[in-house]
Amino acid sequence: MVRVCHAIPNKIAKNSGVERSRTNFRAKLYRIRGVLSLENA
C-alpha cells in the first residue's frame, strides 16, 4: 500500500523538478504546522 503511494509521486518528481520542490514545500509546511501545534498544546 505504502509502496504504491510512493511510486506515483516519485514518477511525477522524475518528470519535473517543479513537482518535487512543491512536495518538499508541502512537507515543510506540515512539519512546521506540527511543531506549532505541539507548542500550542
C-alpha positions in Angstrom: 0.0 0.0 0.0 2.7 2.5 1.0 4.9 1.4 -1.8 2.2 2.2 -4.4 1.6 5.6 -2.8 5.3 6.4 -3.0 5.8 5.1 -6.6 3.4 7.6 -8.2 4.9 10.8 -6.6 8.4 9.5 -7.4 7.4 9.1 -11.1 6.0 12.7 -11.1 9.1 14.1 -9.4 11.3 12.5 -12.1 9.2 14.1 -14.8 9.5 17.6 -13.4 11.6 19.2 -10.7 8.8 21.6 -10.0 6.6 18.9 -8.6 9.5 17.7 -6.4 10.0 21.2 -4.9 6.3 21.5 -4.4 6.1 18.3 -2.4 9.1 19.3 -0.4 7.5 22.7 0.4 4.3 20.9 1.4 6.3 18.6 3.7 8.0 21.6 5.3 4.6 23.2 5.9 3.2 20.1 7.6 6.4 19.8 9.7 6.1 23.5 10.8 2.4 23.1 11.4 3.1 20.0 13.6 5.7 21.9 15.6 3.4 24.8 16.2 0.5 22.5 17.3 2.9 20.8 19.7 4.0 24.2 21.2 0.3 25.4 21.5 -0.8 22.1 23.2 
